[in-house]
Amino acid sequence: MADPVRLSAWVHGLVQGVGFRWWTRARALELGLVGHARNARDGRVHVVAEGPREKCESLLDLLRSGNTPGRVDLVVEDWSAAQGGISGFEER
């Protein structure tokens, strides 16, 4: 099995106050990922997910799908090695 990765995704658009973090958490748990989704002060949502690369890519595809709550205008991604020490997926 490949080494786990960390996806850090900044989601821009109308993504606060619309159930976006809850929706993201549900999708991440379905994919078996760990991490969190939290609101940023500037209106973005920051999603951090760790797990197999293909599962993180699936989450990224879902974030960009146009089928999310609210409206996603842009997703800026960053990839790195998983840091570990995370259990579950939280809304923050």
C-alpha positions as CSV (number, residue, x, y, z in Angstrom):
1,M,0.0,0.0,0.0
2,A,1.3,3.5,-0.8
3,D,2.2,5.9,1.9
4,P,-0.7,8.1,3.1
5,V,-0.7,11.7,1.9
6,R,-2.1,15.0,3.3
7,L,-4.4,17.1,1.2
8,S,-4.8,20.7,2.2
9,A,-7.5,22.4,0.2
10,W,-8.7,26.0,0.5
11,V,-12.3,26.3,-0.8
12,H,-13.4,29.7,-2.0
13,G,-17.0,30.8,-2.7
14,L,-20.2,30.8,-0.7
15,V,-19.2,27.9,1.6
16,Q,-20.0,29.1,5.1
17,G,-23.4,28.9,6.8
18,V,-24.7,26.4,4.1
19,G,-23.8,23.0,5.6
20,F,-20.5,22.8,3.6
21,R,-18.3,21.5,6.5
22,W,-20.9,18.9,7.5
23,W,-21.2,17.7,3.8
24,T,-17.4,17.6,3.5
25,R,-17.1,15.6,6.8
26,A,-19.7,13.1,5.5
27,R,-17.9,12.6,2.2
28,A,-14.5,12.3,3.9
29,L,-15.8,9.6,6.3
30,E,-17.4,7.7,3.4
31,L,-13.9,7.6,1.8
32,G,-12.2,6.5,5.0
33,L,-10.2,9.8,5.4
34,V,-9.3,11.6,8.6
35,G,-8.8,15.3,9.1
36,H,-11.0,18.4,9.5
37,A,-12.9,21.2,7.8
38,R,-12.9,24.6,9.4
39,N,-14.1,28.0,8.6
40,A,-11.6,30.7,7.9
41,R,-12.2,34.4,8.9
42,D,-12.1,35.5,5.2
43,G,-15.0,33.2,4.2
44,R,-13.1,30.3,2.9
45,V,-13.2,26.7,4.3
46,H,-9.9,24.9,4.9
47,V,-10.1,21.2,4.4
48,V,-7.3,18.9,5.6
49,A,-7.6,15.2,4.8
50,E,-5.2,12.4,5.2
51,G,-5.3,8.9,3.7
52,P,-4.5,7.1,0.5
53,R,-3.8,9.5,-2.4
54,E,-6.6,8.1,-4.5
55,K,-9.1,8.7,-1.7
56,C,-7.9,12.2,-1.2
57,E,-8.1,12.9,-4.9
58,S,-11.7,11.6,-4.8
59,L,-12.5,14.1,-2.1
60,L,-10.9,16.9,-4.1
61,D,-13.0,15.9,-7.1
62,L,-16.2,16.0,-4.9
63,L,-15.2,19.5,-3.6
64,R,-14.9,20.7,-7.2
65,S,-18.0,18.8,-8.5
66,G,-20.6,21.6,-8.3
67,N,-22.8,19.3,-6.1
68,T,-21.8,20.8,-2.8
69,P,-23.9,22.9,-0.5
70,G,-23.4,26.6,-1.3
71,R,-21.3,27.6,-4.2
72,V,-17.6,26.6,-4.8
73,D,-15.8,29.1,-7.0
74,L,-12.2,27.8,-6.6
75,V,-10.3,25.1,-4.7
76,V,-6.6,25.6,-4.1
77,E,-4.9,22.4,-3.2
78,D,-1.5,21.5,-1.6
79,W,-0.1,18.0,-1.2
80,S,2.4,16.7,1.4
81,A,3.2,13.6,3.3
82,A,0.7,12.6,6.0
83,Q,1.6,13.8,9.4
84,G,-0.5,11.3,11.3
85,G,-1.9,11.6,14.8
86,I,-5.4,12.3,13.6
87,S,-8.5,10.2,14.2
88,G,-11.9,10.8,12.7
89,F,-12.9,13.8,10.7
90,E,-14.0,17.0,12.5
91,E,-15.9,20.1,11.7
92,R,-14.1,23.0,13.4
